[in-house]
């Protein structure tokens, strides 16, 4: 039977690793995009005490009929798979919301060439449709949901989901970046923000 990785499994494995190595409490956990989905599930599992959490453009489970999620998964798969087949020219259009260098785009192109169609499909299938507990409770002291001004409309459902299920969350909007752009293009800003959280 093939091994399938999911958001739920990654969150559980991360909690297991921390507990196994004696980390019962952590100062901060950060996740961007699919990593934000992992953080969302990690917080809901509530196995490790987290003082601060950042969900950066995190994707939440679609609250849609099953058939609608199939169409979205196919659309997303085709978008990335066509980028894999089309090379740099298509990637330049796909990443036009941020100022990626030629070297950055060449790196993305190289990574996509190593990804199988199955891996691409599984990424979207899990990220968009992972399961959450029926009753969500977290002991996390401080949660922030970050998003780019350029993606505000695209993240509207995710923001609503987080607001409903993690009502203590603070929301922060960043200008001049696209989805995931803070980590990729402004790491010094990201580092300063994480330090701000840790120092309280």
C-alpha positions as CSV (number, residue, x, y, z in Angstrom):
1,X,0.0,0.0,0.0
2,X,1.5,3.4,-1.0
3,X,2.4,5.8,1.8
4,X,0.2,9.0,1.6
5,X,1.1,12.1,3.5
6,X,-1.6,14.4,4.7
7,X,-2.0,17.6,6.7
8,X,-3.4,15.5,9.6
9,X,-0.5,13.1,9.6
10,X,2.2,15.8,9.4
11,X,0.6,17.7,12.3
12,X,0.4,14.4,14.4
13,X,4.0,13.5,13.5
14,X,5.2,16.9,14.5
15,X,3.4,16.7,17.9
16,X,4.8,13.2,18.4
17,X,8.4,14.3,17.6
18,X,8.2,17.3,20.0
19,X,6.7,15.2,22.9
20,X,9.1,12.3,22.3
21,X,12.0,14.8,22.6
22,X,10.7,16.4,25.7
23,X,9.2,19.6,24.3
24,X,6.0,19.9,26.2
25,X,5.8,23.7,25.5
26,X,7.0,25.8,22.5
27,X,7.4,29.5,22.2
28,X,6.1,29.8,18.6
29,X,5.0,27.8,15.7
30,X,4.8,29.2,12.2
31,X,3.4,27.8,8.9
32,X,2.9,29.4,5.5
33,X,0.2,28.3,3.0
34,X,0.0,24.5,3.3
35,X,2.3,24.9,6.4
36,X,-0.4,27.1,7.7
37,X,-2.9,24.3,7.3
38,X,-0.5,22.1,9.3
39,X,-0.4,24.7,12.1
40,X,-4.2,25.0,12.1
41,X,-4.6,21.2,12.6
42,X,-1.7,21.2,15.1
43,X,-3.5,23.8,17.2
44,X,-6.8,21.9,17.0
45,X,-5.1,18.7,18.2
46,X,-3.8,20.6,21.2
47,X,-1.2,18.0,22.2
48,X,1.6,20.4,22.8
49,X,1.3,23.7,24.7
50,X,1.9,26.6,22.2
51,X,2.5,30.1,23.5
52,X,2.3,31.8,20.0
53,X,1.2,30.6,16.6
54,X,1.3,32.2,13.1
55,X,-0.9,31.0,10.3
56,X,0.6,32.8,7.3
57,X,-1.9,32.6,4.4
58,X,-3.0,29.3,5.8
59,X,-5.4,27.2,3.9
60,X,-8.4,25.9,5.7
61,X,-10.6,22.9,4.7
62,X,-13.2,23.8,2.1
63,X,-16.7,24.0,3.5
64,X,-18.3,22.9,0.2
65,X,-20.1,19.8,-1.2
66,X,-17.7,17.0,-2.1
67,X,-18.3,17.3,-5.9
68,X,-17.3,21.0,-5.7
69,X,-14.0,20.2,-4.0
70,X,-13.3,17.7,-6.8
71,X,-13.6,20.5,-9.4
72,X,-11.4,22.8,-7.4
73,X,-8.7,20.1,-6.9
74,X,-8.7,19.4,-10.6
75,X,-8.3,23.1,-11.4
76,X,-5.5,23.6,-8.9
77,X,-3.7,20.4,-10.1
78,X,-3.9,21.5,-13.7
79,X,-2.6,24.9,-12.9
80,X,0.6,23.6,-11.2
81,X,1.0,20.7,-13.6
82,X,0.8,23.0,-16.6
83,X,3.5,25.1,-14.9
84,X,5.6,22.0,-14.6
85,X,5.2,21.3,-18.3
86,X,5.3,24.9,-19.5
87,X,8.5,25.9,-17.8
88,X,9.7,29.4,-17.0
89,X,7.4,31.4,-19.2
90,X,4.3,30.0,-17.5
91,X,5.9,30.4,-14.0
92,X,6.6,34.0,-14.7
93,X,2.9,34.6,-15.2
94,X,1.9,32.5,-12.2
95,X,4.2,34.4,-9.8
96,X,3.6,37.8,-11.3
97,X,2.2,39.2,-8.0
98,X,5.7,39.2,-6.4
99,X,9.1,40.3,-7.7
100,X,10.9,36.9,-7.9
101,X,14.3,36.9,-9.5
102,X,15.2,34.8,-12.5
103,X,17.1,32.5,-10.2
104,X,14.1,32.1,-7.9
105,X,11.9,31.1,-10.8
106,X,14.6,28.7,-12.1
107,X,14.6,27.1,-8.7
108,X,10.8,26.7,-8.7
109,X,11.0,25.2,-12.2
110,X,13.6,22.7,-11.0
111,X,11.6,21.7,-8.0
112,X,8.4,21.2,-10.1
113,X,10.4,18.9,-12.5
114,X,11.1,16.6,-9.6
115,X,7.5,16.4,-8.5
116,X,5.4,13.6,-9.8
117,X,1.7,14.2,-10.9
118,X,0.7,12.1,-7.9
119,X,2.6,14.3,-5.5
120,X,1.0,17.5,-7.0
121,X,-2.5,15.9,-6.8
122,X,-2.0,14.7,-3.2
123,X,-0.8,18.2,-2.1
124,X,-4.0,19.9,-3.2
125,X,-6.2,17.0,-2.2
126,X,-4.9,17.0,1.4
127,X,-4.4,20.7,1.8
128,X,-7.9,21.7,0.7
129,X,-9.8,18.8,2.3
130,X,-8.1,17.9,5.5
131,X,-10.3,16.9,8.5
132,X,-10.6,18.9,11.7
133,X,-12.1,17.8,15.0
134,X,-15.8,18.4,15.5
135,X,-15.1,20.4,18.6
136,X,-12.0,22.7,18.2
137,X,-10.2,23.8,21.3
138,X,-6.7,25.0,21.7
139,X,-4.7,26.2,24.7
140,X,-2.6,28.5,22.5
141,X,-2.1,31.8,24.2
142,X,-1.8,34.0,21.1
143,X,-2.7,33.3,17.4
144,X,-2.1,35.6,14.5
145,X,-3.4,35.0,10.9
146,X,-1.2,36.8,8.4
147,X,-2.2,37.5,4.8
148,X,-1.0,39.6,1.9
149,X,-3.1,42.6,0.7
150,X,-2.9,41.2,-2.8
151,X,-4.6,37.9,-1.7
152,X,-7.2,39.4,0.6
153,X,-10.1,38.3,-1.6
154,X,-8.6,34.8,-2.1
155,X,-8.2,34.3,1.6
156,X,-11.7,35.5,2.6
157,X,-13.0,32.0,3.3
158,X,-9.9,31.0,5.3
159,X,-10.2,34.2,7.4
160,X,-13.9,33.5,8.1
161,X,-13.0,29.9,9.1
162,X,-10.2,30.9,11.4
163,X,-12.4,33.7,12.9
164,X,-15.2,31.2,13.6
165,X,-13.1,28.4,15.0
166,X,-10.2,30.3,16.7
167,X,-12.1,33.5,17.8
168,X,-9.1,34.8,19.8
169,X,-7.0,35.2,16.5
170,X,-5.6,38.5,15.5
171,X,-5.5,39.3,11.8
172,X,-2.6,41.1,10.1
173,X,-2.4,42.3,6.5
174,X,0.9,42.9,4.8
175,X,1.4,45.2,1.8
176,X,3.7,44.7,-1.2
177,X,3.8,40.9,-1.1
178,X,1.7,38.1,-2.5
179,X,0.8,34.7,-1.1
180,X,3.8,33.3,0.8
181,X,5.8,36.4,-0.3
182,X,6.8,37.4,3.2
183,X,8.8,34.2,3.8
184,X,10.2,34.1,0.3
185,X,11.0,37.7,-0.3
186,X,11.2,39.5,3.1
187,X,12.7,37.0,5.5
188,X,14.1,39.8,7.7
189,X,10.6,41.2,8.2
190,X,9.4,37.6,9.0
191,X,12.2,37.1,11.5
192,X,11.5,40.4,13.2
193,X,7.8,39.6,13.5
194,X,8.5,36.1,15.0
195,X,10.9,37.7,17.5
196,X,8.2,40.2,18.4
197,X,5.9,37.4,19.3
198,X,8.4,35.4,21.3
199,X,9.5,38.4,23.3
200,X,5.9,39.3,23.9
